[in-house]
Amino acid sequence: VRRIGALGGPVQADELSEGRPSAMVVGSAFSDVRAAMSEMLSGPWLQIRTTEDLIGLEWASALMGAVSIGVGFAQAREDVSPGLLAALISSAVDESATIAAAAGAKRATFYGLGGYGDLLASIGMPDRPEVMLGRALAEGASLEEARKRAALRIEAIDLIPRIVAFAERRKVHHKVFGVLADVLSCELDGERGIASFF
């Protein structure tokens, strides 16, 4: 049996290199892996949370990255109030938890630091690549132009259609991810995109 684990949550490399406090999640089914990683990584600037739900943490990391595109898309719109953004985030986290549960994840993982926490942090990260991509798409950029603005590779671009296909096969509600797929294909402009999320 391989004793593996994964890292997730909102921590960013620049936060650590600049000595700014942050937090992350260590996930593993093995308590000794969680303990070893926590001991090795924790310090005065980094708080470590743990979970035994390795599947959930991996899914949360992937899905929250995808939803961050929607956050950027919404933030770029002047007609989106903080309340509407909160409604989008709540719906997206709940939908993500349902999709991941169909793959064996624990729903509760999505309501902790590795899910909600990661997504909430993206609101305060205007330079997070997924957020930058979403903003550019809301401003009318093509997907290729938006990729160039974001500068880094964004795995969620390829992942979103696969999430939609998985949800369809499992007959799981996936409205937010369906809209994200349409946004990526430039089938929805800013106004219609926001309306479609709800």
N, C-alpha and C positions, 0 to 999 in steps of 0.2 A: 504494500500500500504506500503510495507516495503521499508524503505529508506536505501539502501545499497550502498556500494562502494568497490573498490579494490585498491590495491597498486601494482605498477609495476616499471619497469625501472632498471637501472644498479646498484643501491646501493647494497652493500654487508655488512653483519653484522660486519665483522672485520673492515671495514672502519669507521663505526660509533663508535665502541668500542675503536678504536685507535685515534679518533678525527681527522680523515682525511676527508677533504671536499668531498661531493658526492651529488648526485641528484636522485630524484625519481619522479614518477607520481602517482597522486591520480585520480582515475576515478569514476565518479558517474553521473547519470542522474539528480541528485538533487544538485542545487547550494549550499544549506546549508550544505550538507554532504561534498562537496568539500572544502568549506570555513572552516568548523570545523576541518577537517583532516589537512588542510594546516596550520591552526593556531596551532594545537596541535603538529605537527611534525616538522615544519620548525624551523631552528635555525642557528647559525653561521656556522655550519658544514654541514647543509643539505638544499639544494635548492629543493623546491617543485614546480612541474608543475602540471597543472590540465587538465582534459579532461572530457567532458560529454559522451564520447564514452566508456562506461563500457564494452560492448561486445568486442570492438576492443582492449582495454587494456588487457583484460583477454586472448583473442586469441593471442595477441602479446607476452605476457609473456610466454605462452605455446610454441608457434612456434619458438620464438627466442632461447629458451632453446634447442629445437630440432636442430635448425640450428647450434647452438654452437658445436654440435657433429661434424658437417661437417667442421667447422672452425678448430677444433683440428686435425681432419683427414688431412686437407690440410696443416696445419702448421707443421705436422710431416714429410712432404715430402720435401726433399731438392730441388726437381725439380719444386716446386711451388713458383713462383715469387710473390712479393707484388701485381703486377698488376693482376695476375691470381686469387689471393685470393680476391682482390677487385671485380673482375668480378663475383666470386662465391657469395660473400656477396650481391652484387647488384641484381643478379638473384634470390637469395633466399628470399630477402626482398620483391621483387616485386611479386614473386610467393606466398609468405605468405599472402600478402595483398589481392591478388585475391581469395585465398582460404577462408580467413576470411570474405571477402565481401559477399561470398555466404552464410555465416551464419548471415549476418546482420551488420557486422562491417563496419566502415568507413575506406577506404583505407588510408586516410591521417594519421591515427594513427600510421601506420607502418613506416612512414617516419619521425617520431619524436623520442623523448627520450625513449618512451616505446617500440619502435621497433628497428629502426636503432641504436639508442643510446645504447640500451641494448646489441645489437649484437657487435657493435664496441668496447664496453667495454670488451667483452669476449676475444678479441684479446690480451688485456693486462693482462688477468687473466689466467696464465698457470695452476693455481690450481683450476679453476672452474671445478666442477665434470664432466660436459658435455664435456668440452674441453679435460680433461684428458682421458675420455673414447674414444673420437675420435682419440687422439694421439695413444693410446694403440692399437686400432683396425688397424690403419695405419701401425703400427709396426708389425702386424701379430698375435696379441693376440686374443684368442677366446673371445666371448662376456662375458663369465663368468670370465675369467682372467682380462678383461678390467674393469668389474664391481668392482672387488676386488681392482684394482689400484686406481680407483676413490673413493673408500671407502664409499661414501654416496649414498643414494638411488637416482636414476635418473629417474624421471617420464617420460622423453622423450622416453625412451626405449619402454615403453608400448604405448605411445601416437602416435609415428610415424606410425605404421600400421593403426591406427584408422584415422589419418589424410589422409593417402593414400586412404582408403576405402571411407571416406567422399568426397574427391575430385573426385574419380571415380563416385560415385553416382550423384554428381552435375555436372559431365562432365567439371571439371576445370583442367587446366594445373597443373601438379604436378611432373615434372621431378626431381627436387632436392630432394623432399621427397621420391620419388620412389627409387632414388639412396641411400638415407640414409637408407631406409628399407633394401635394398640389402647389404649395409655395415654392418648393425646390424646382418643380418643373415649369415654374413661371406661369402657371395657369390661373393664378390668383394675384391680383394687385393688392396694394396695401389695404384699401377700404374693404374690398370683398373678402380678403384674407382674414381680417379681424372679425368681420361679421360671421364668417364660416366657422370660426373657433367656437362660437356660441350657437 
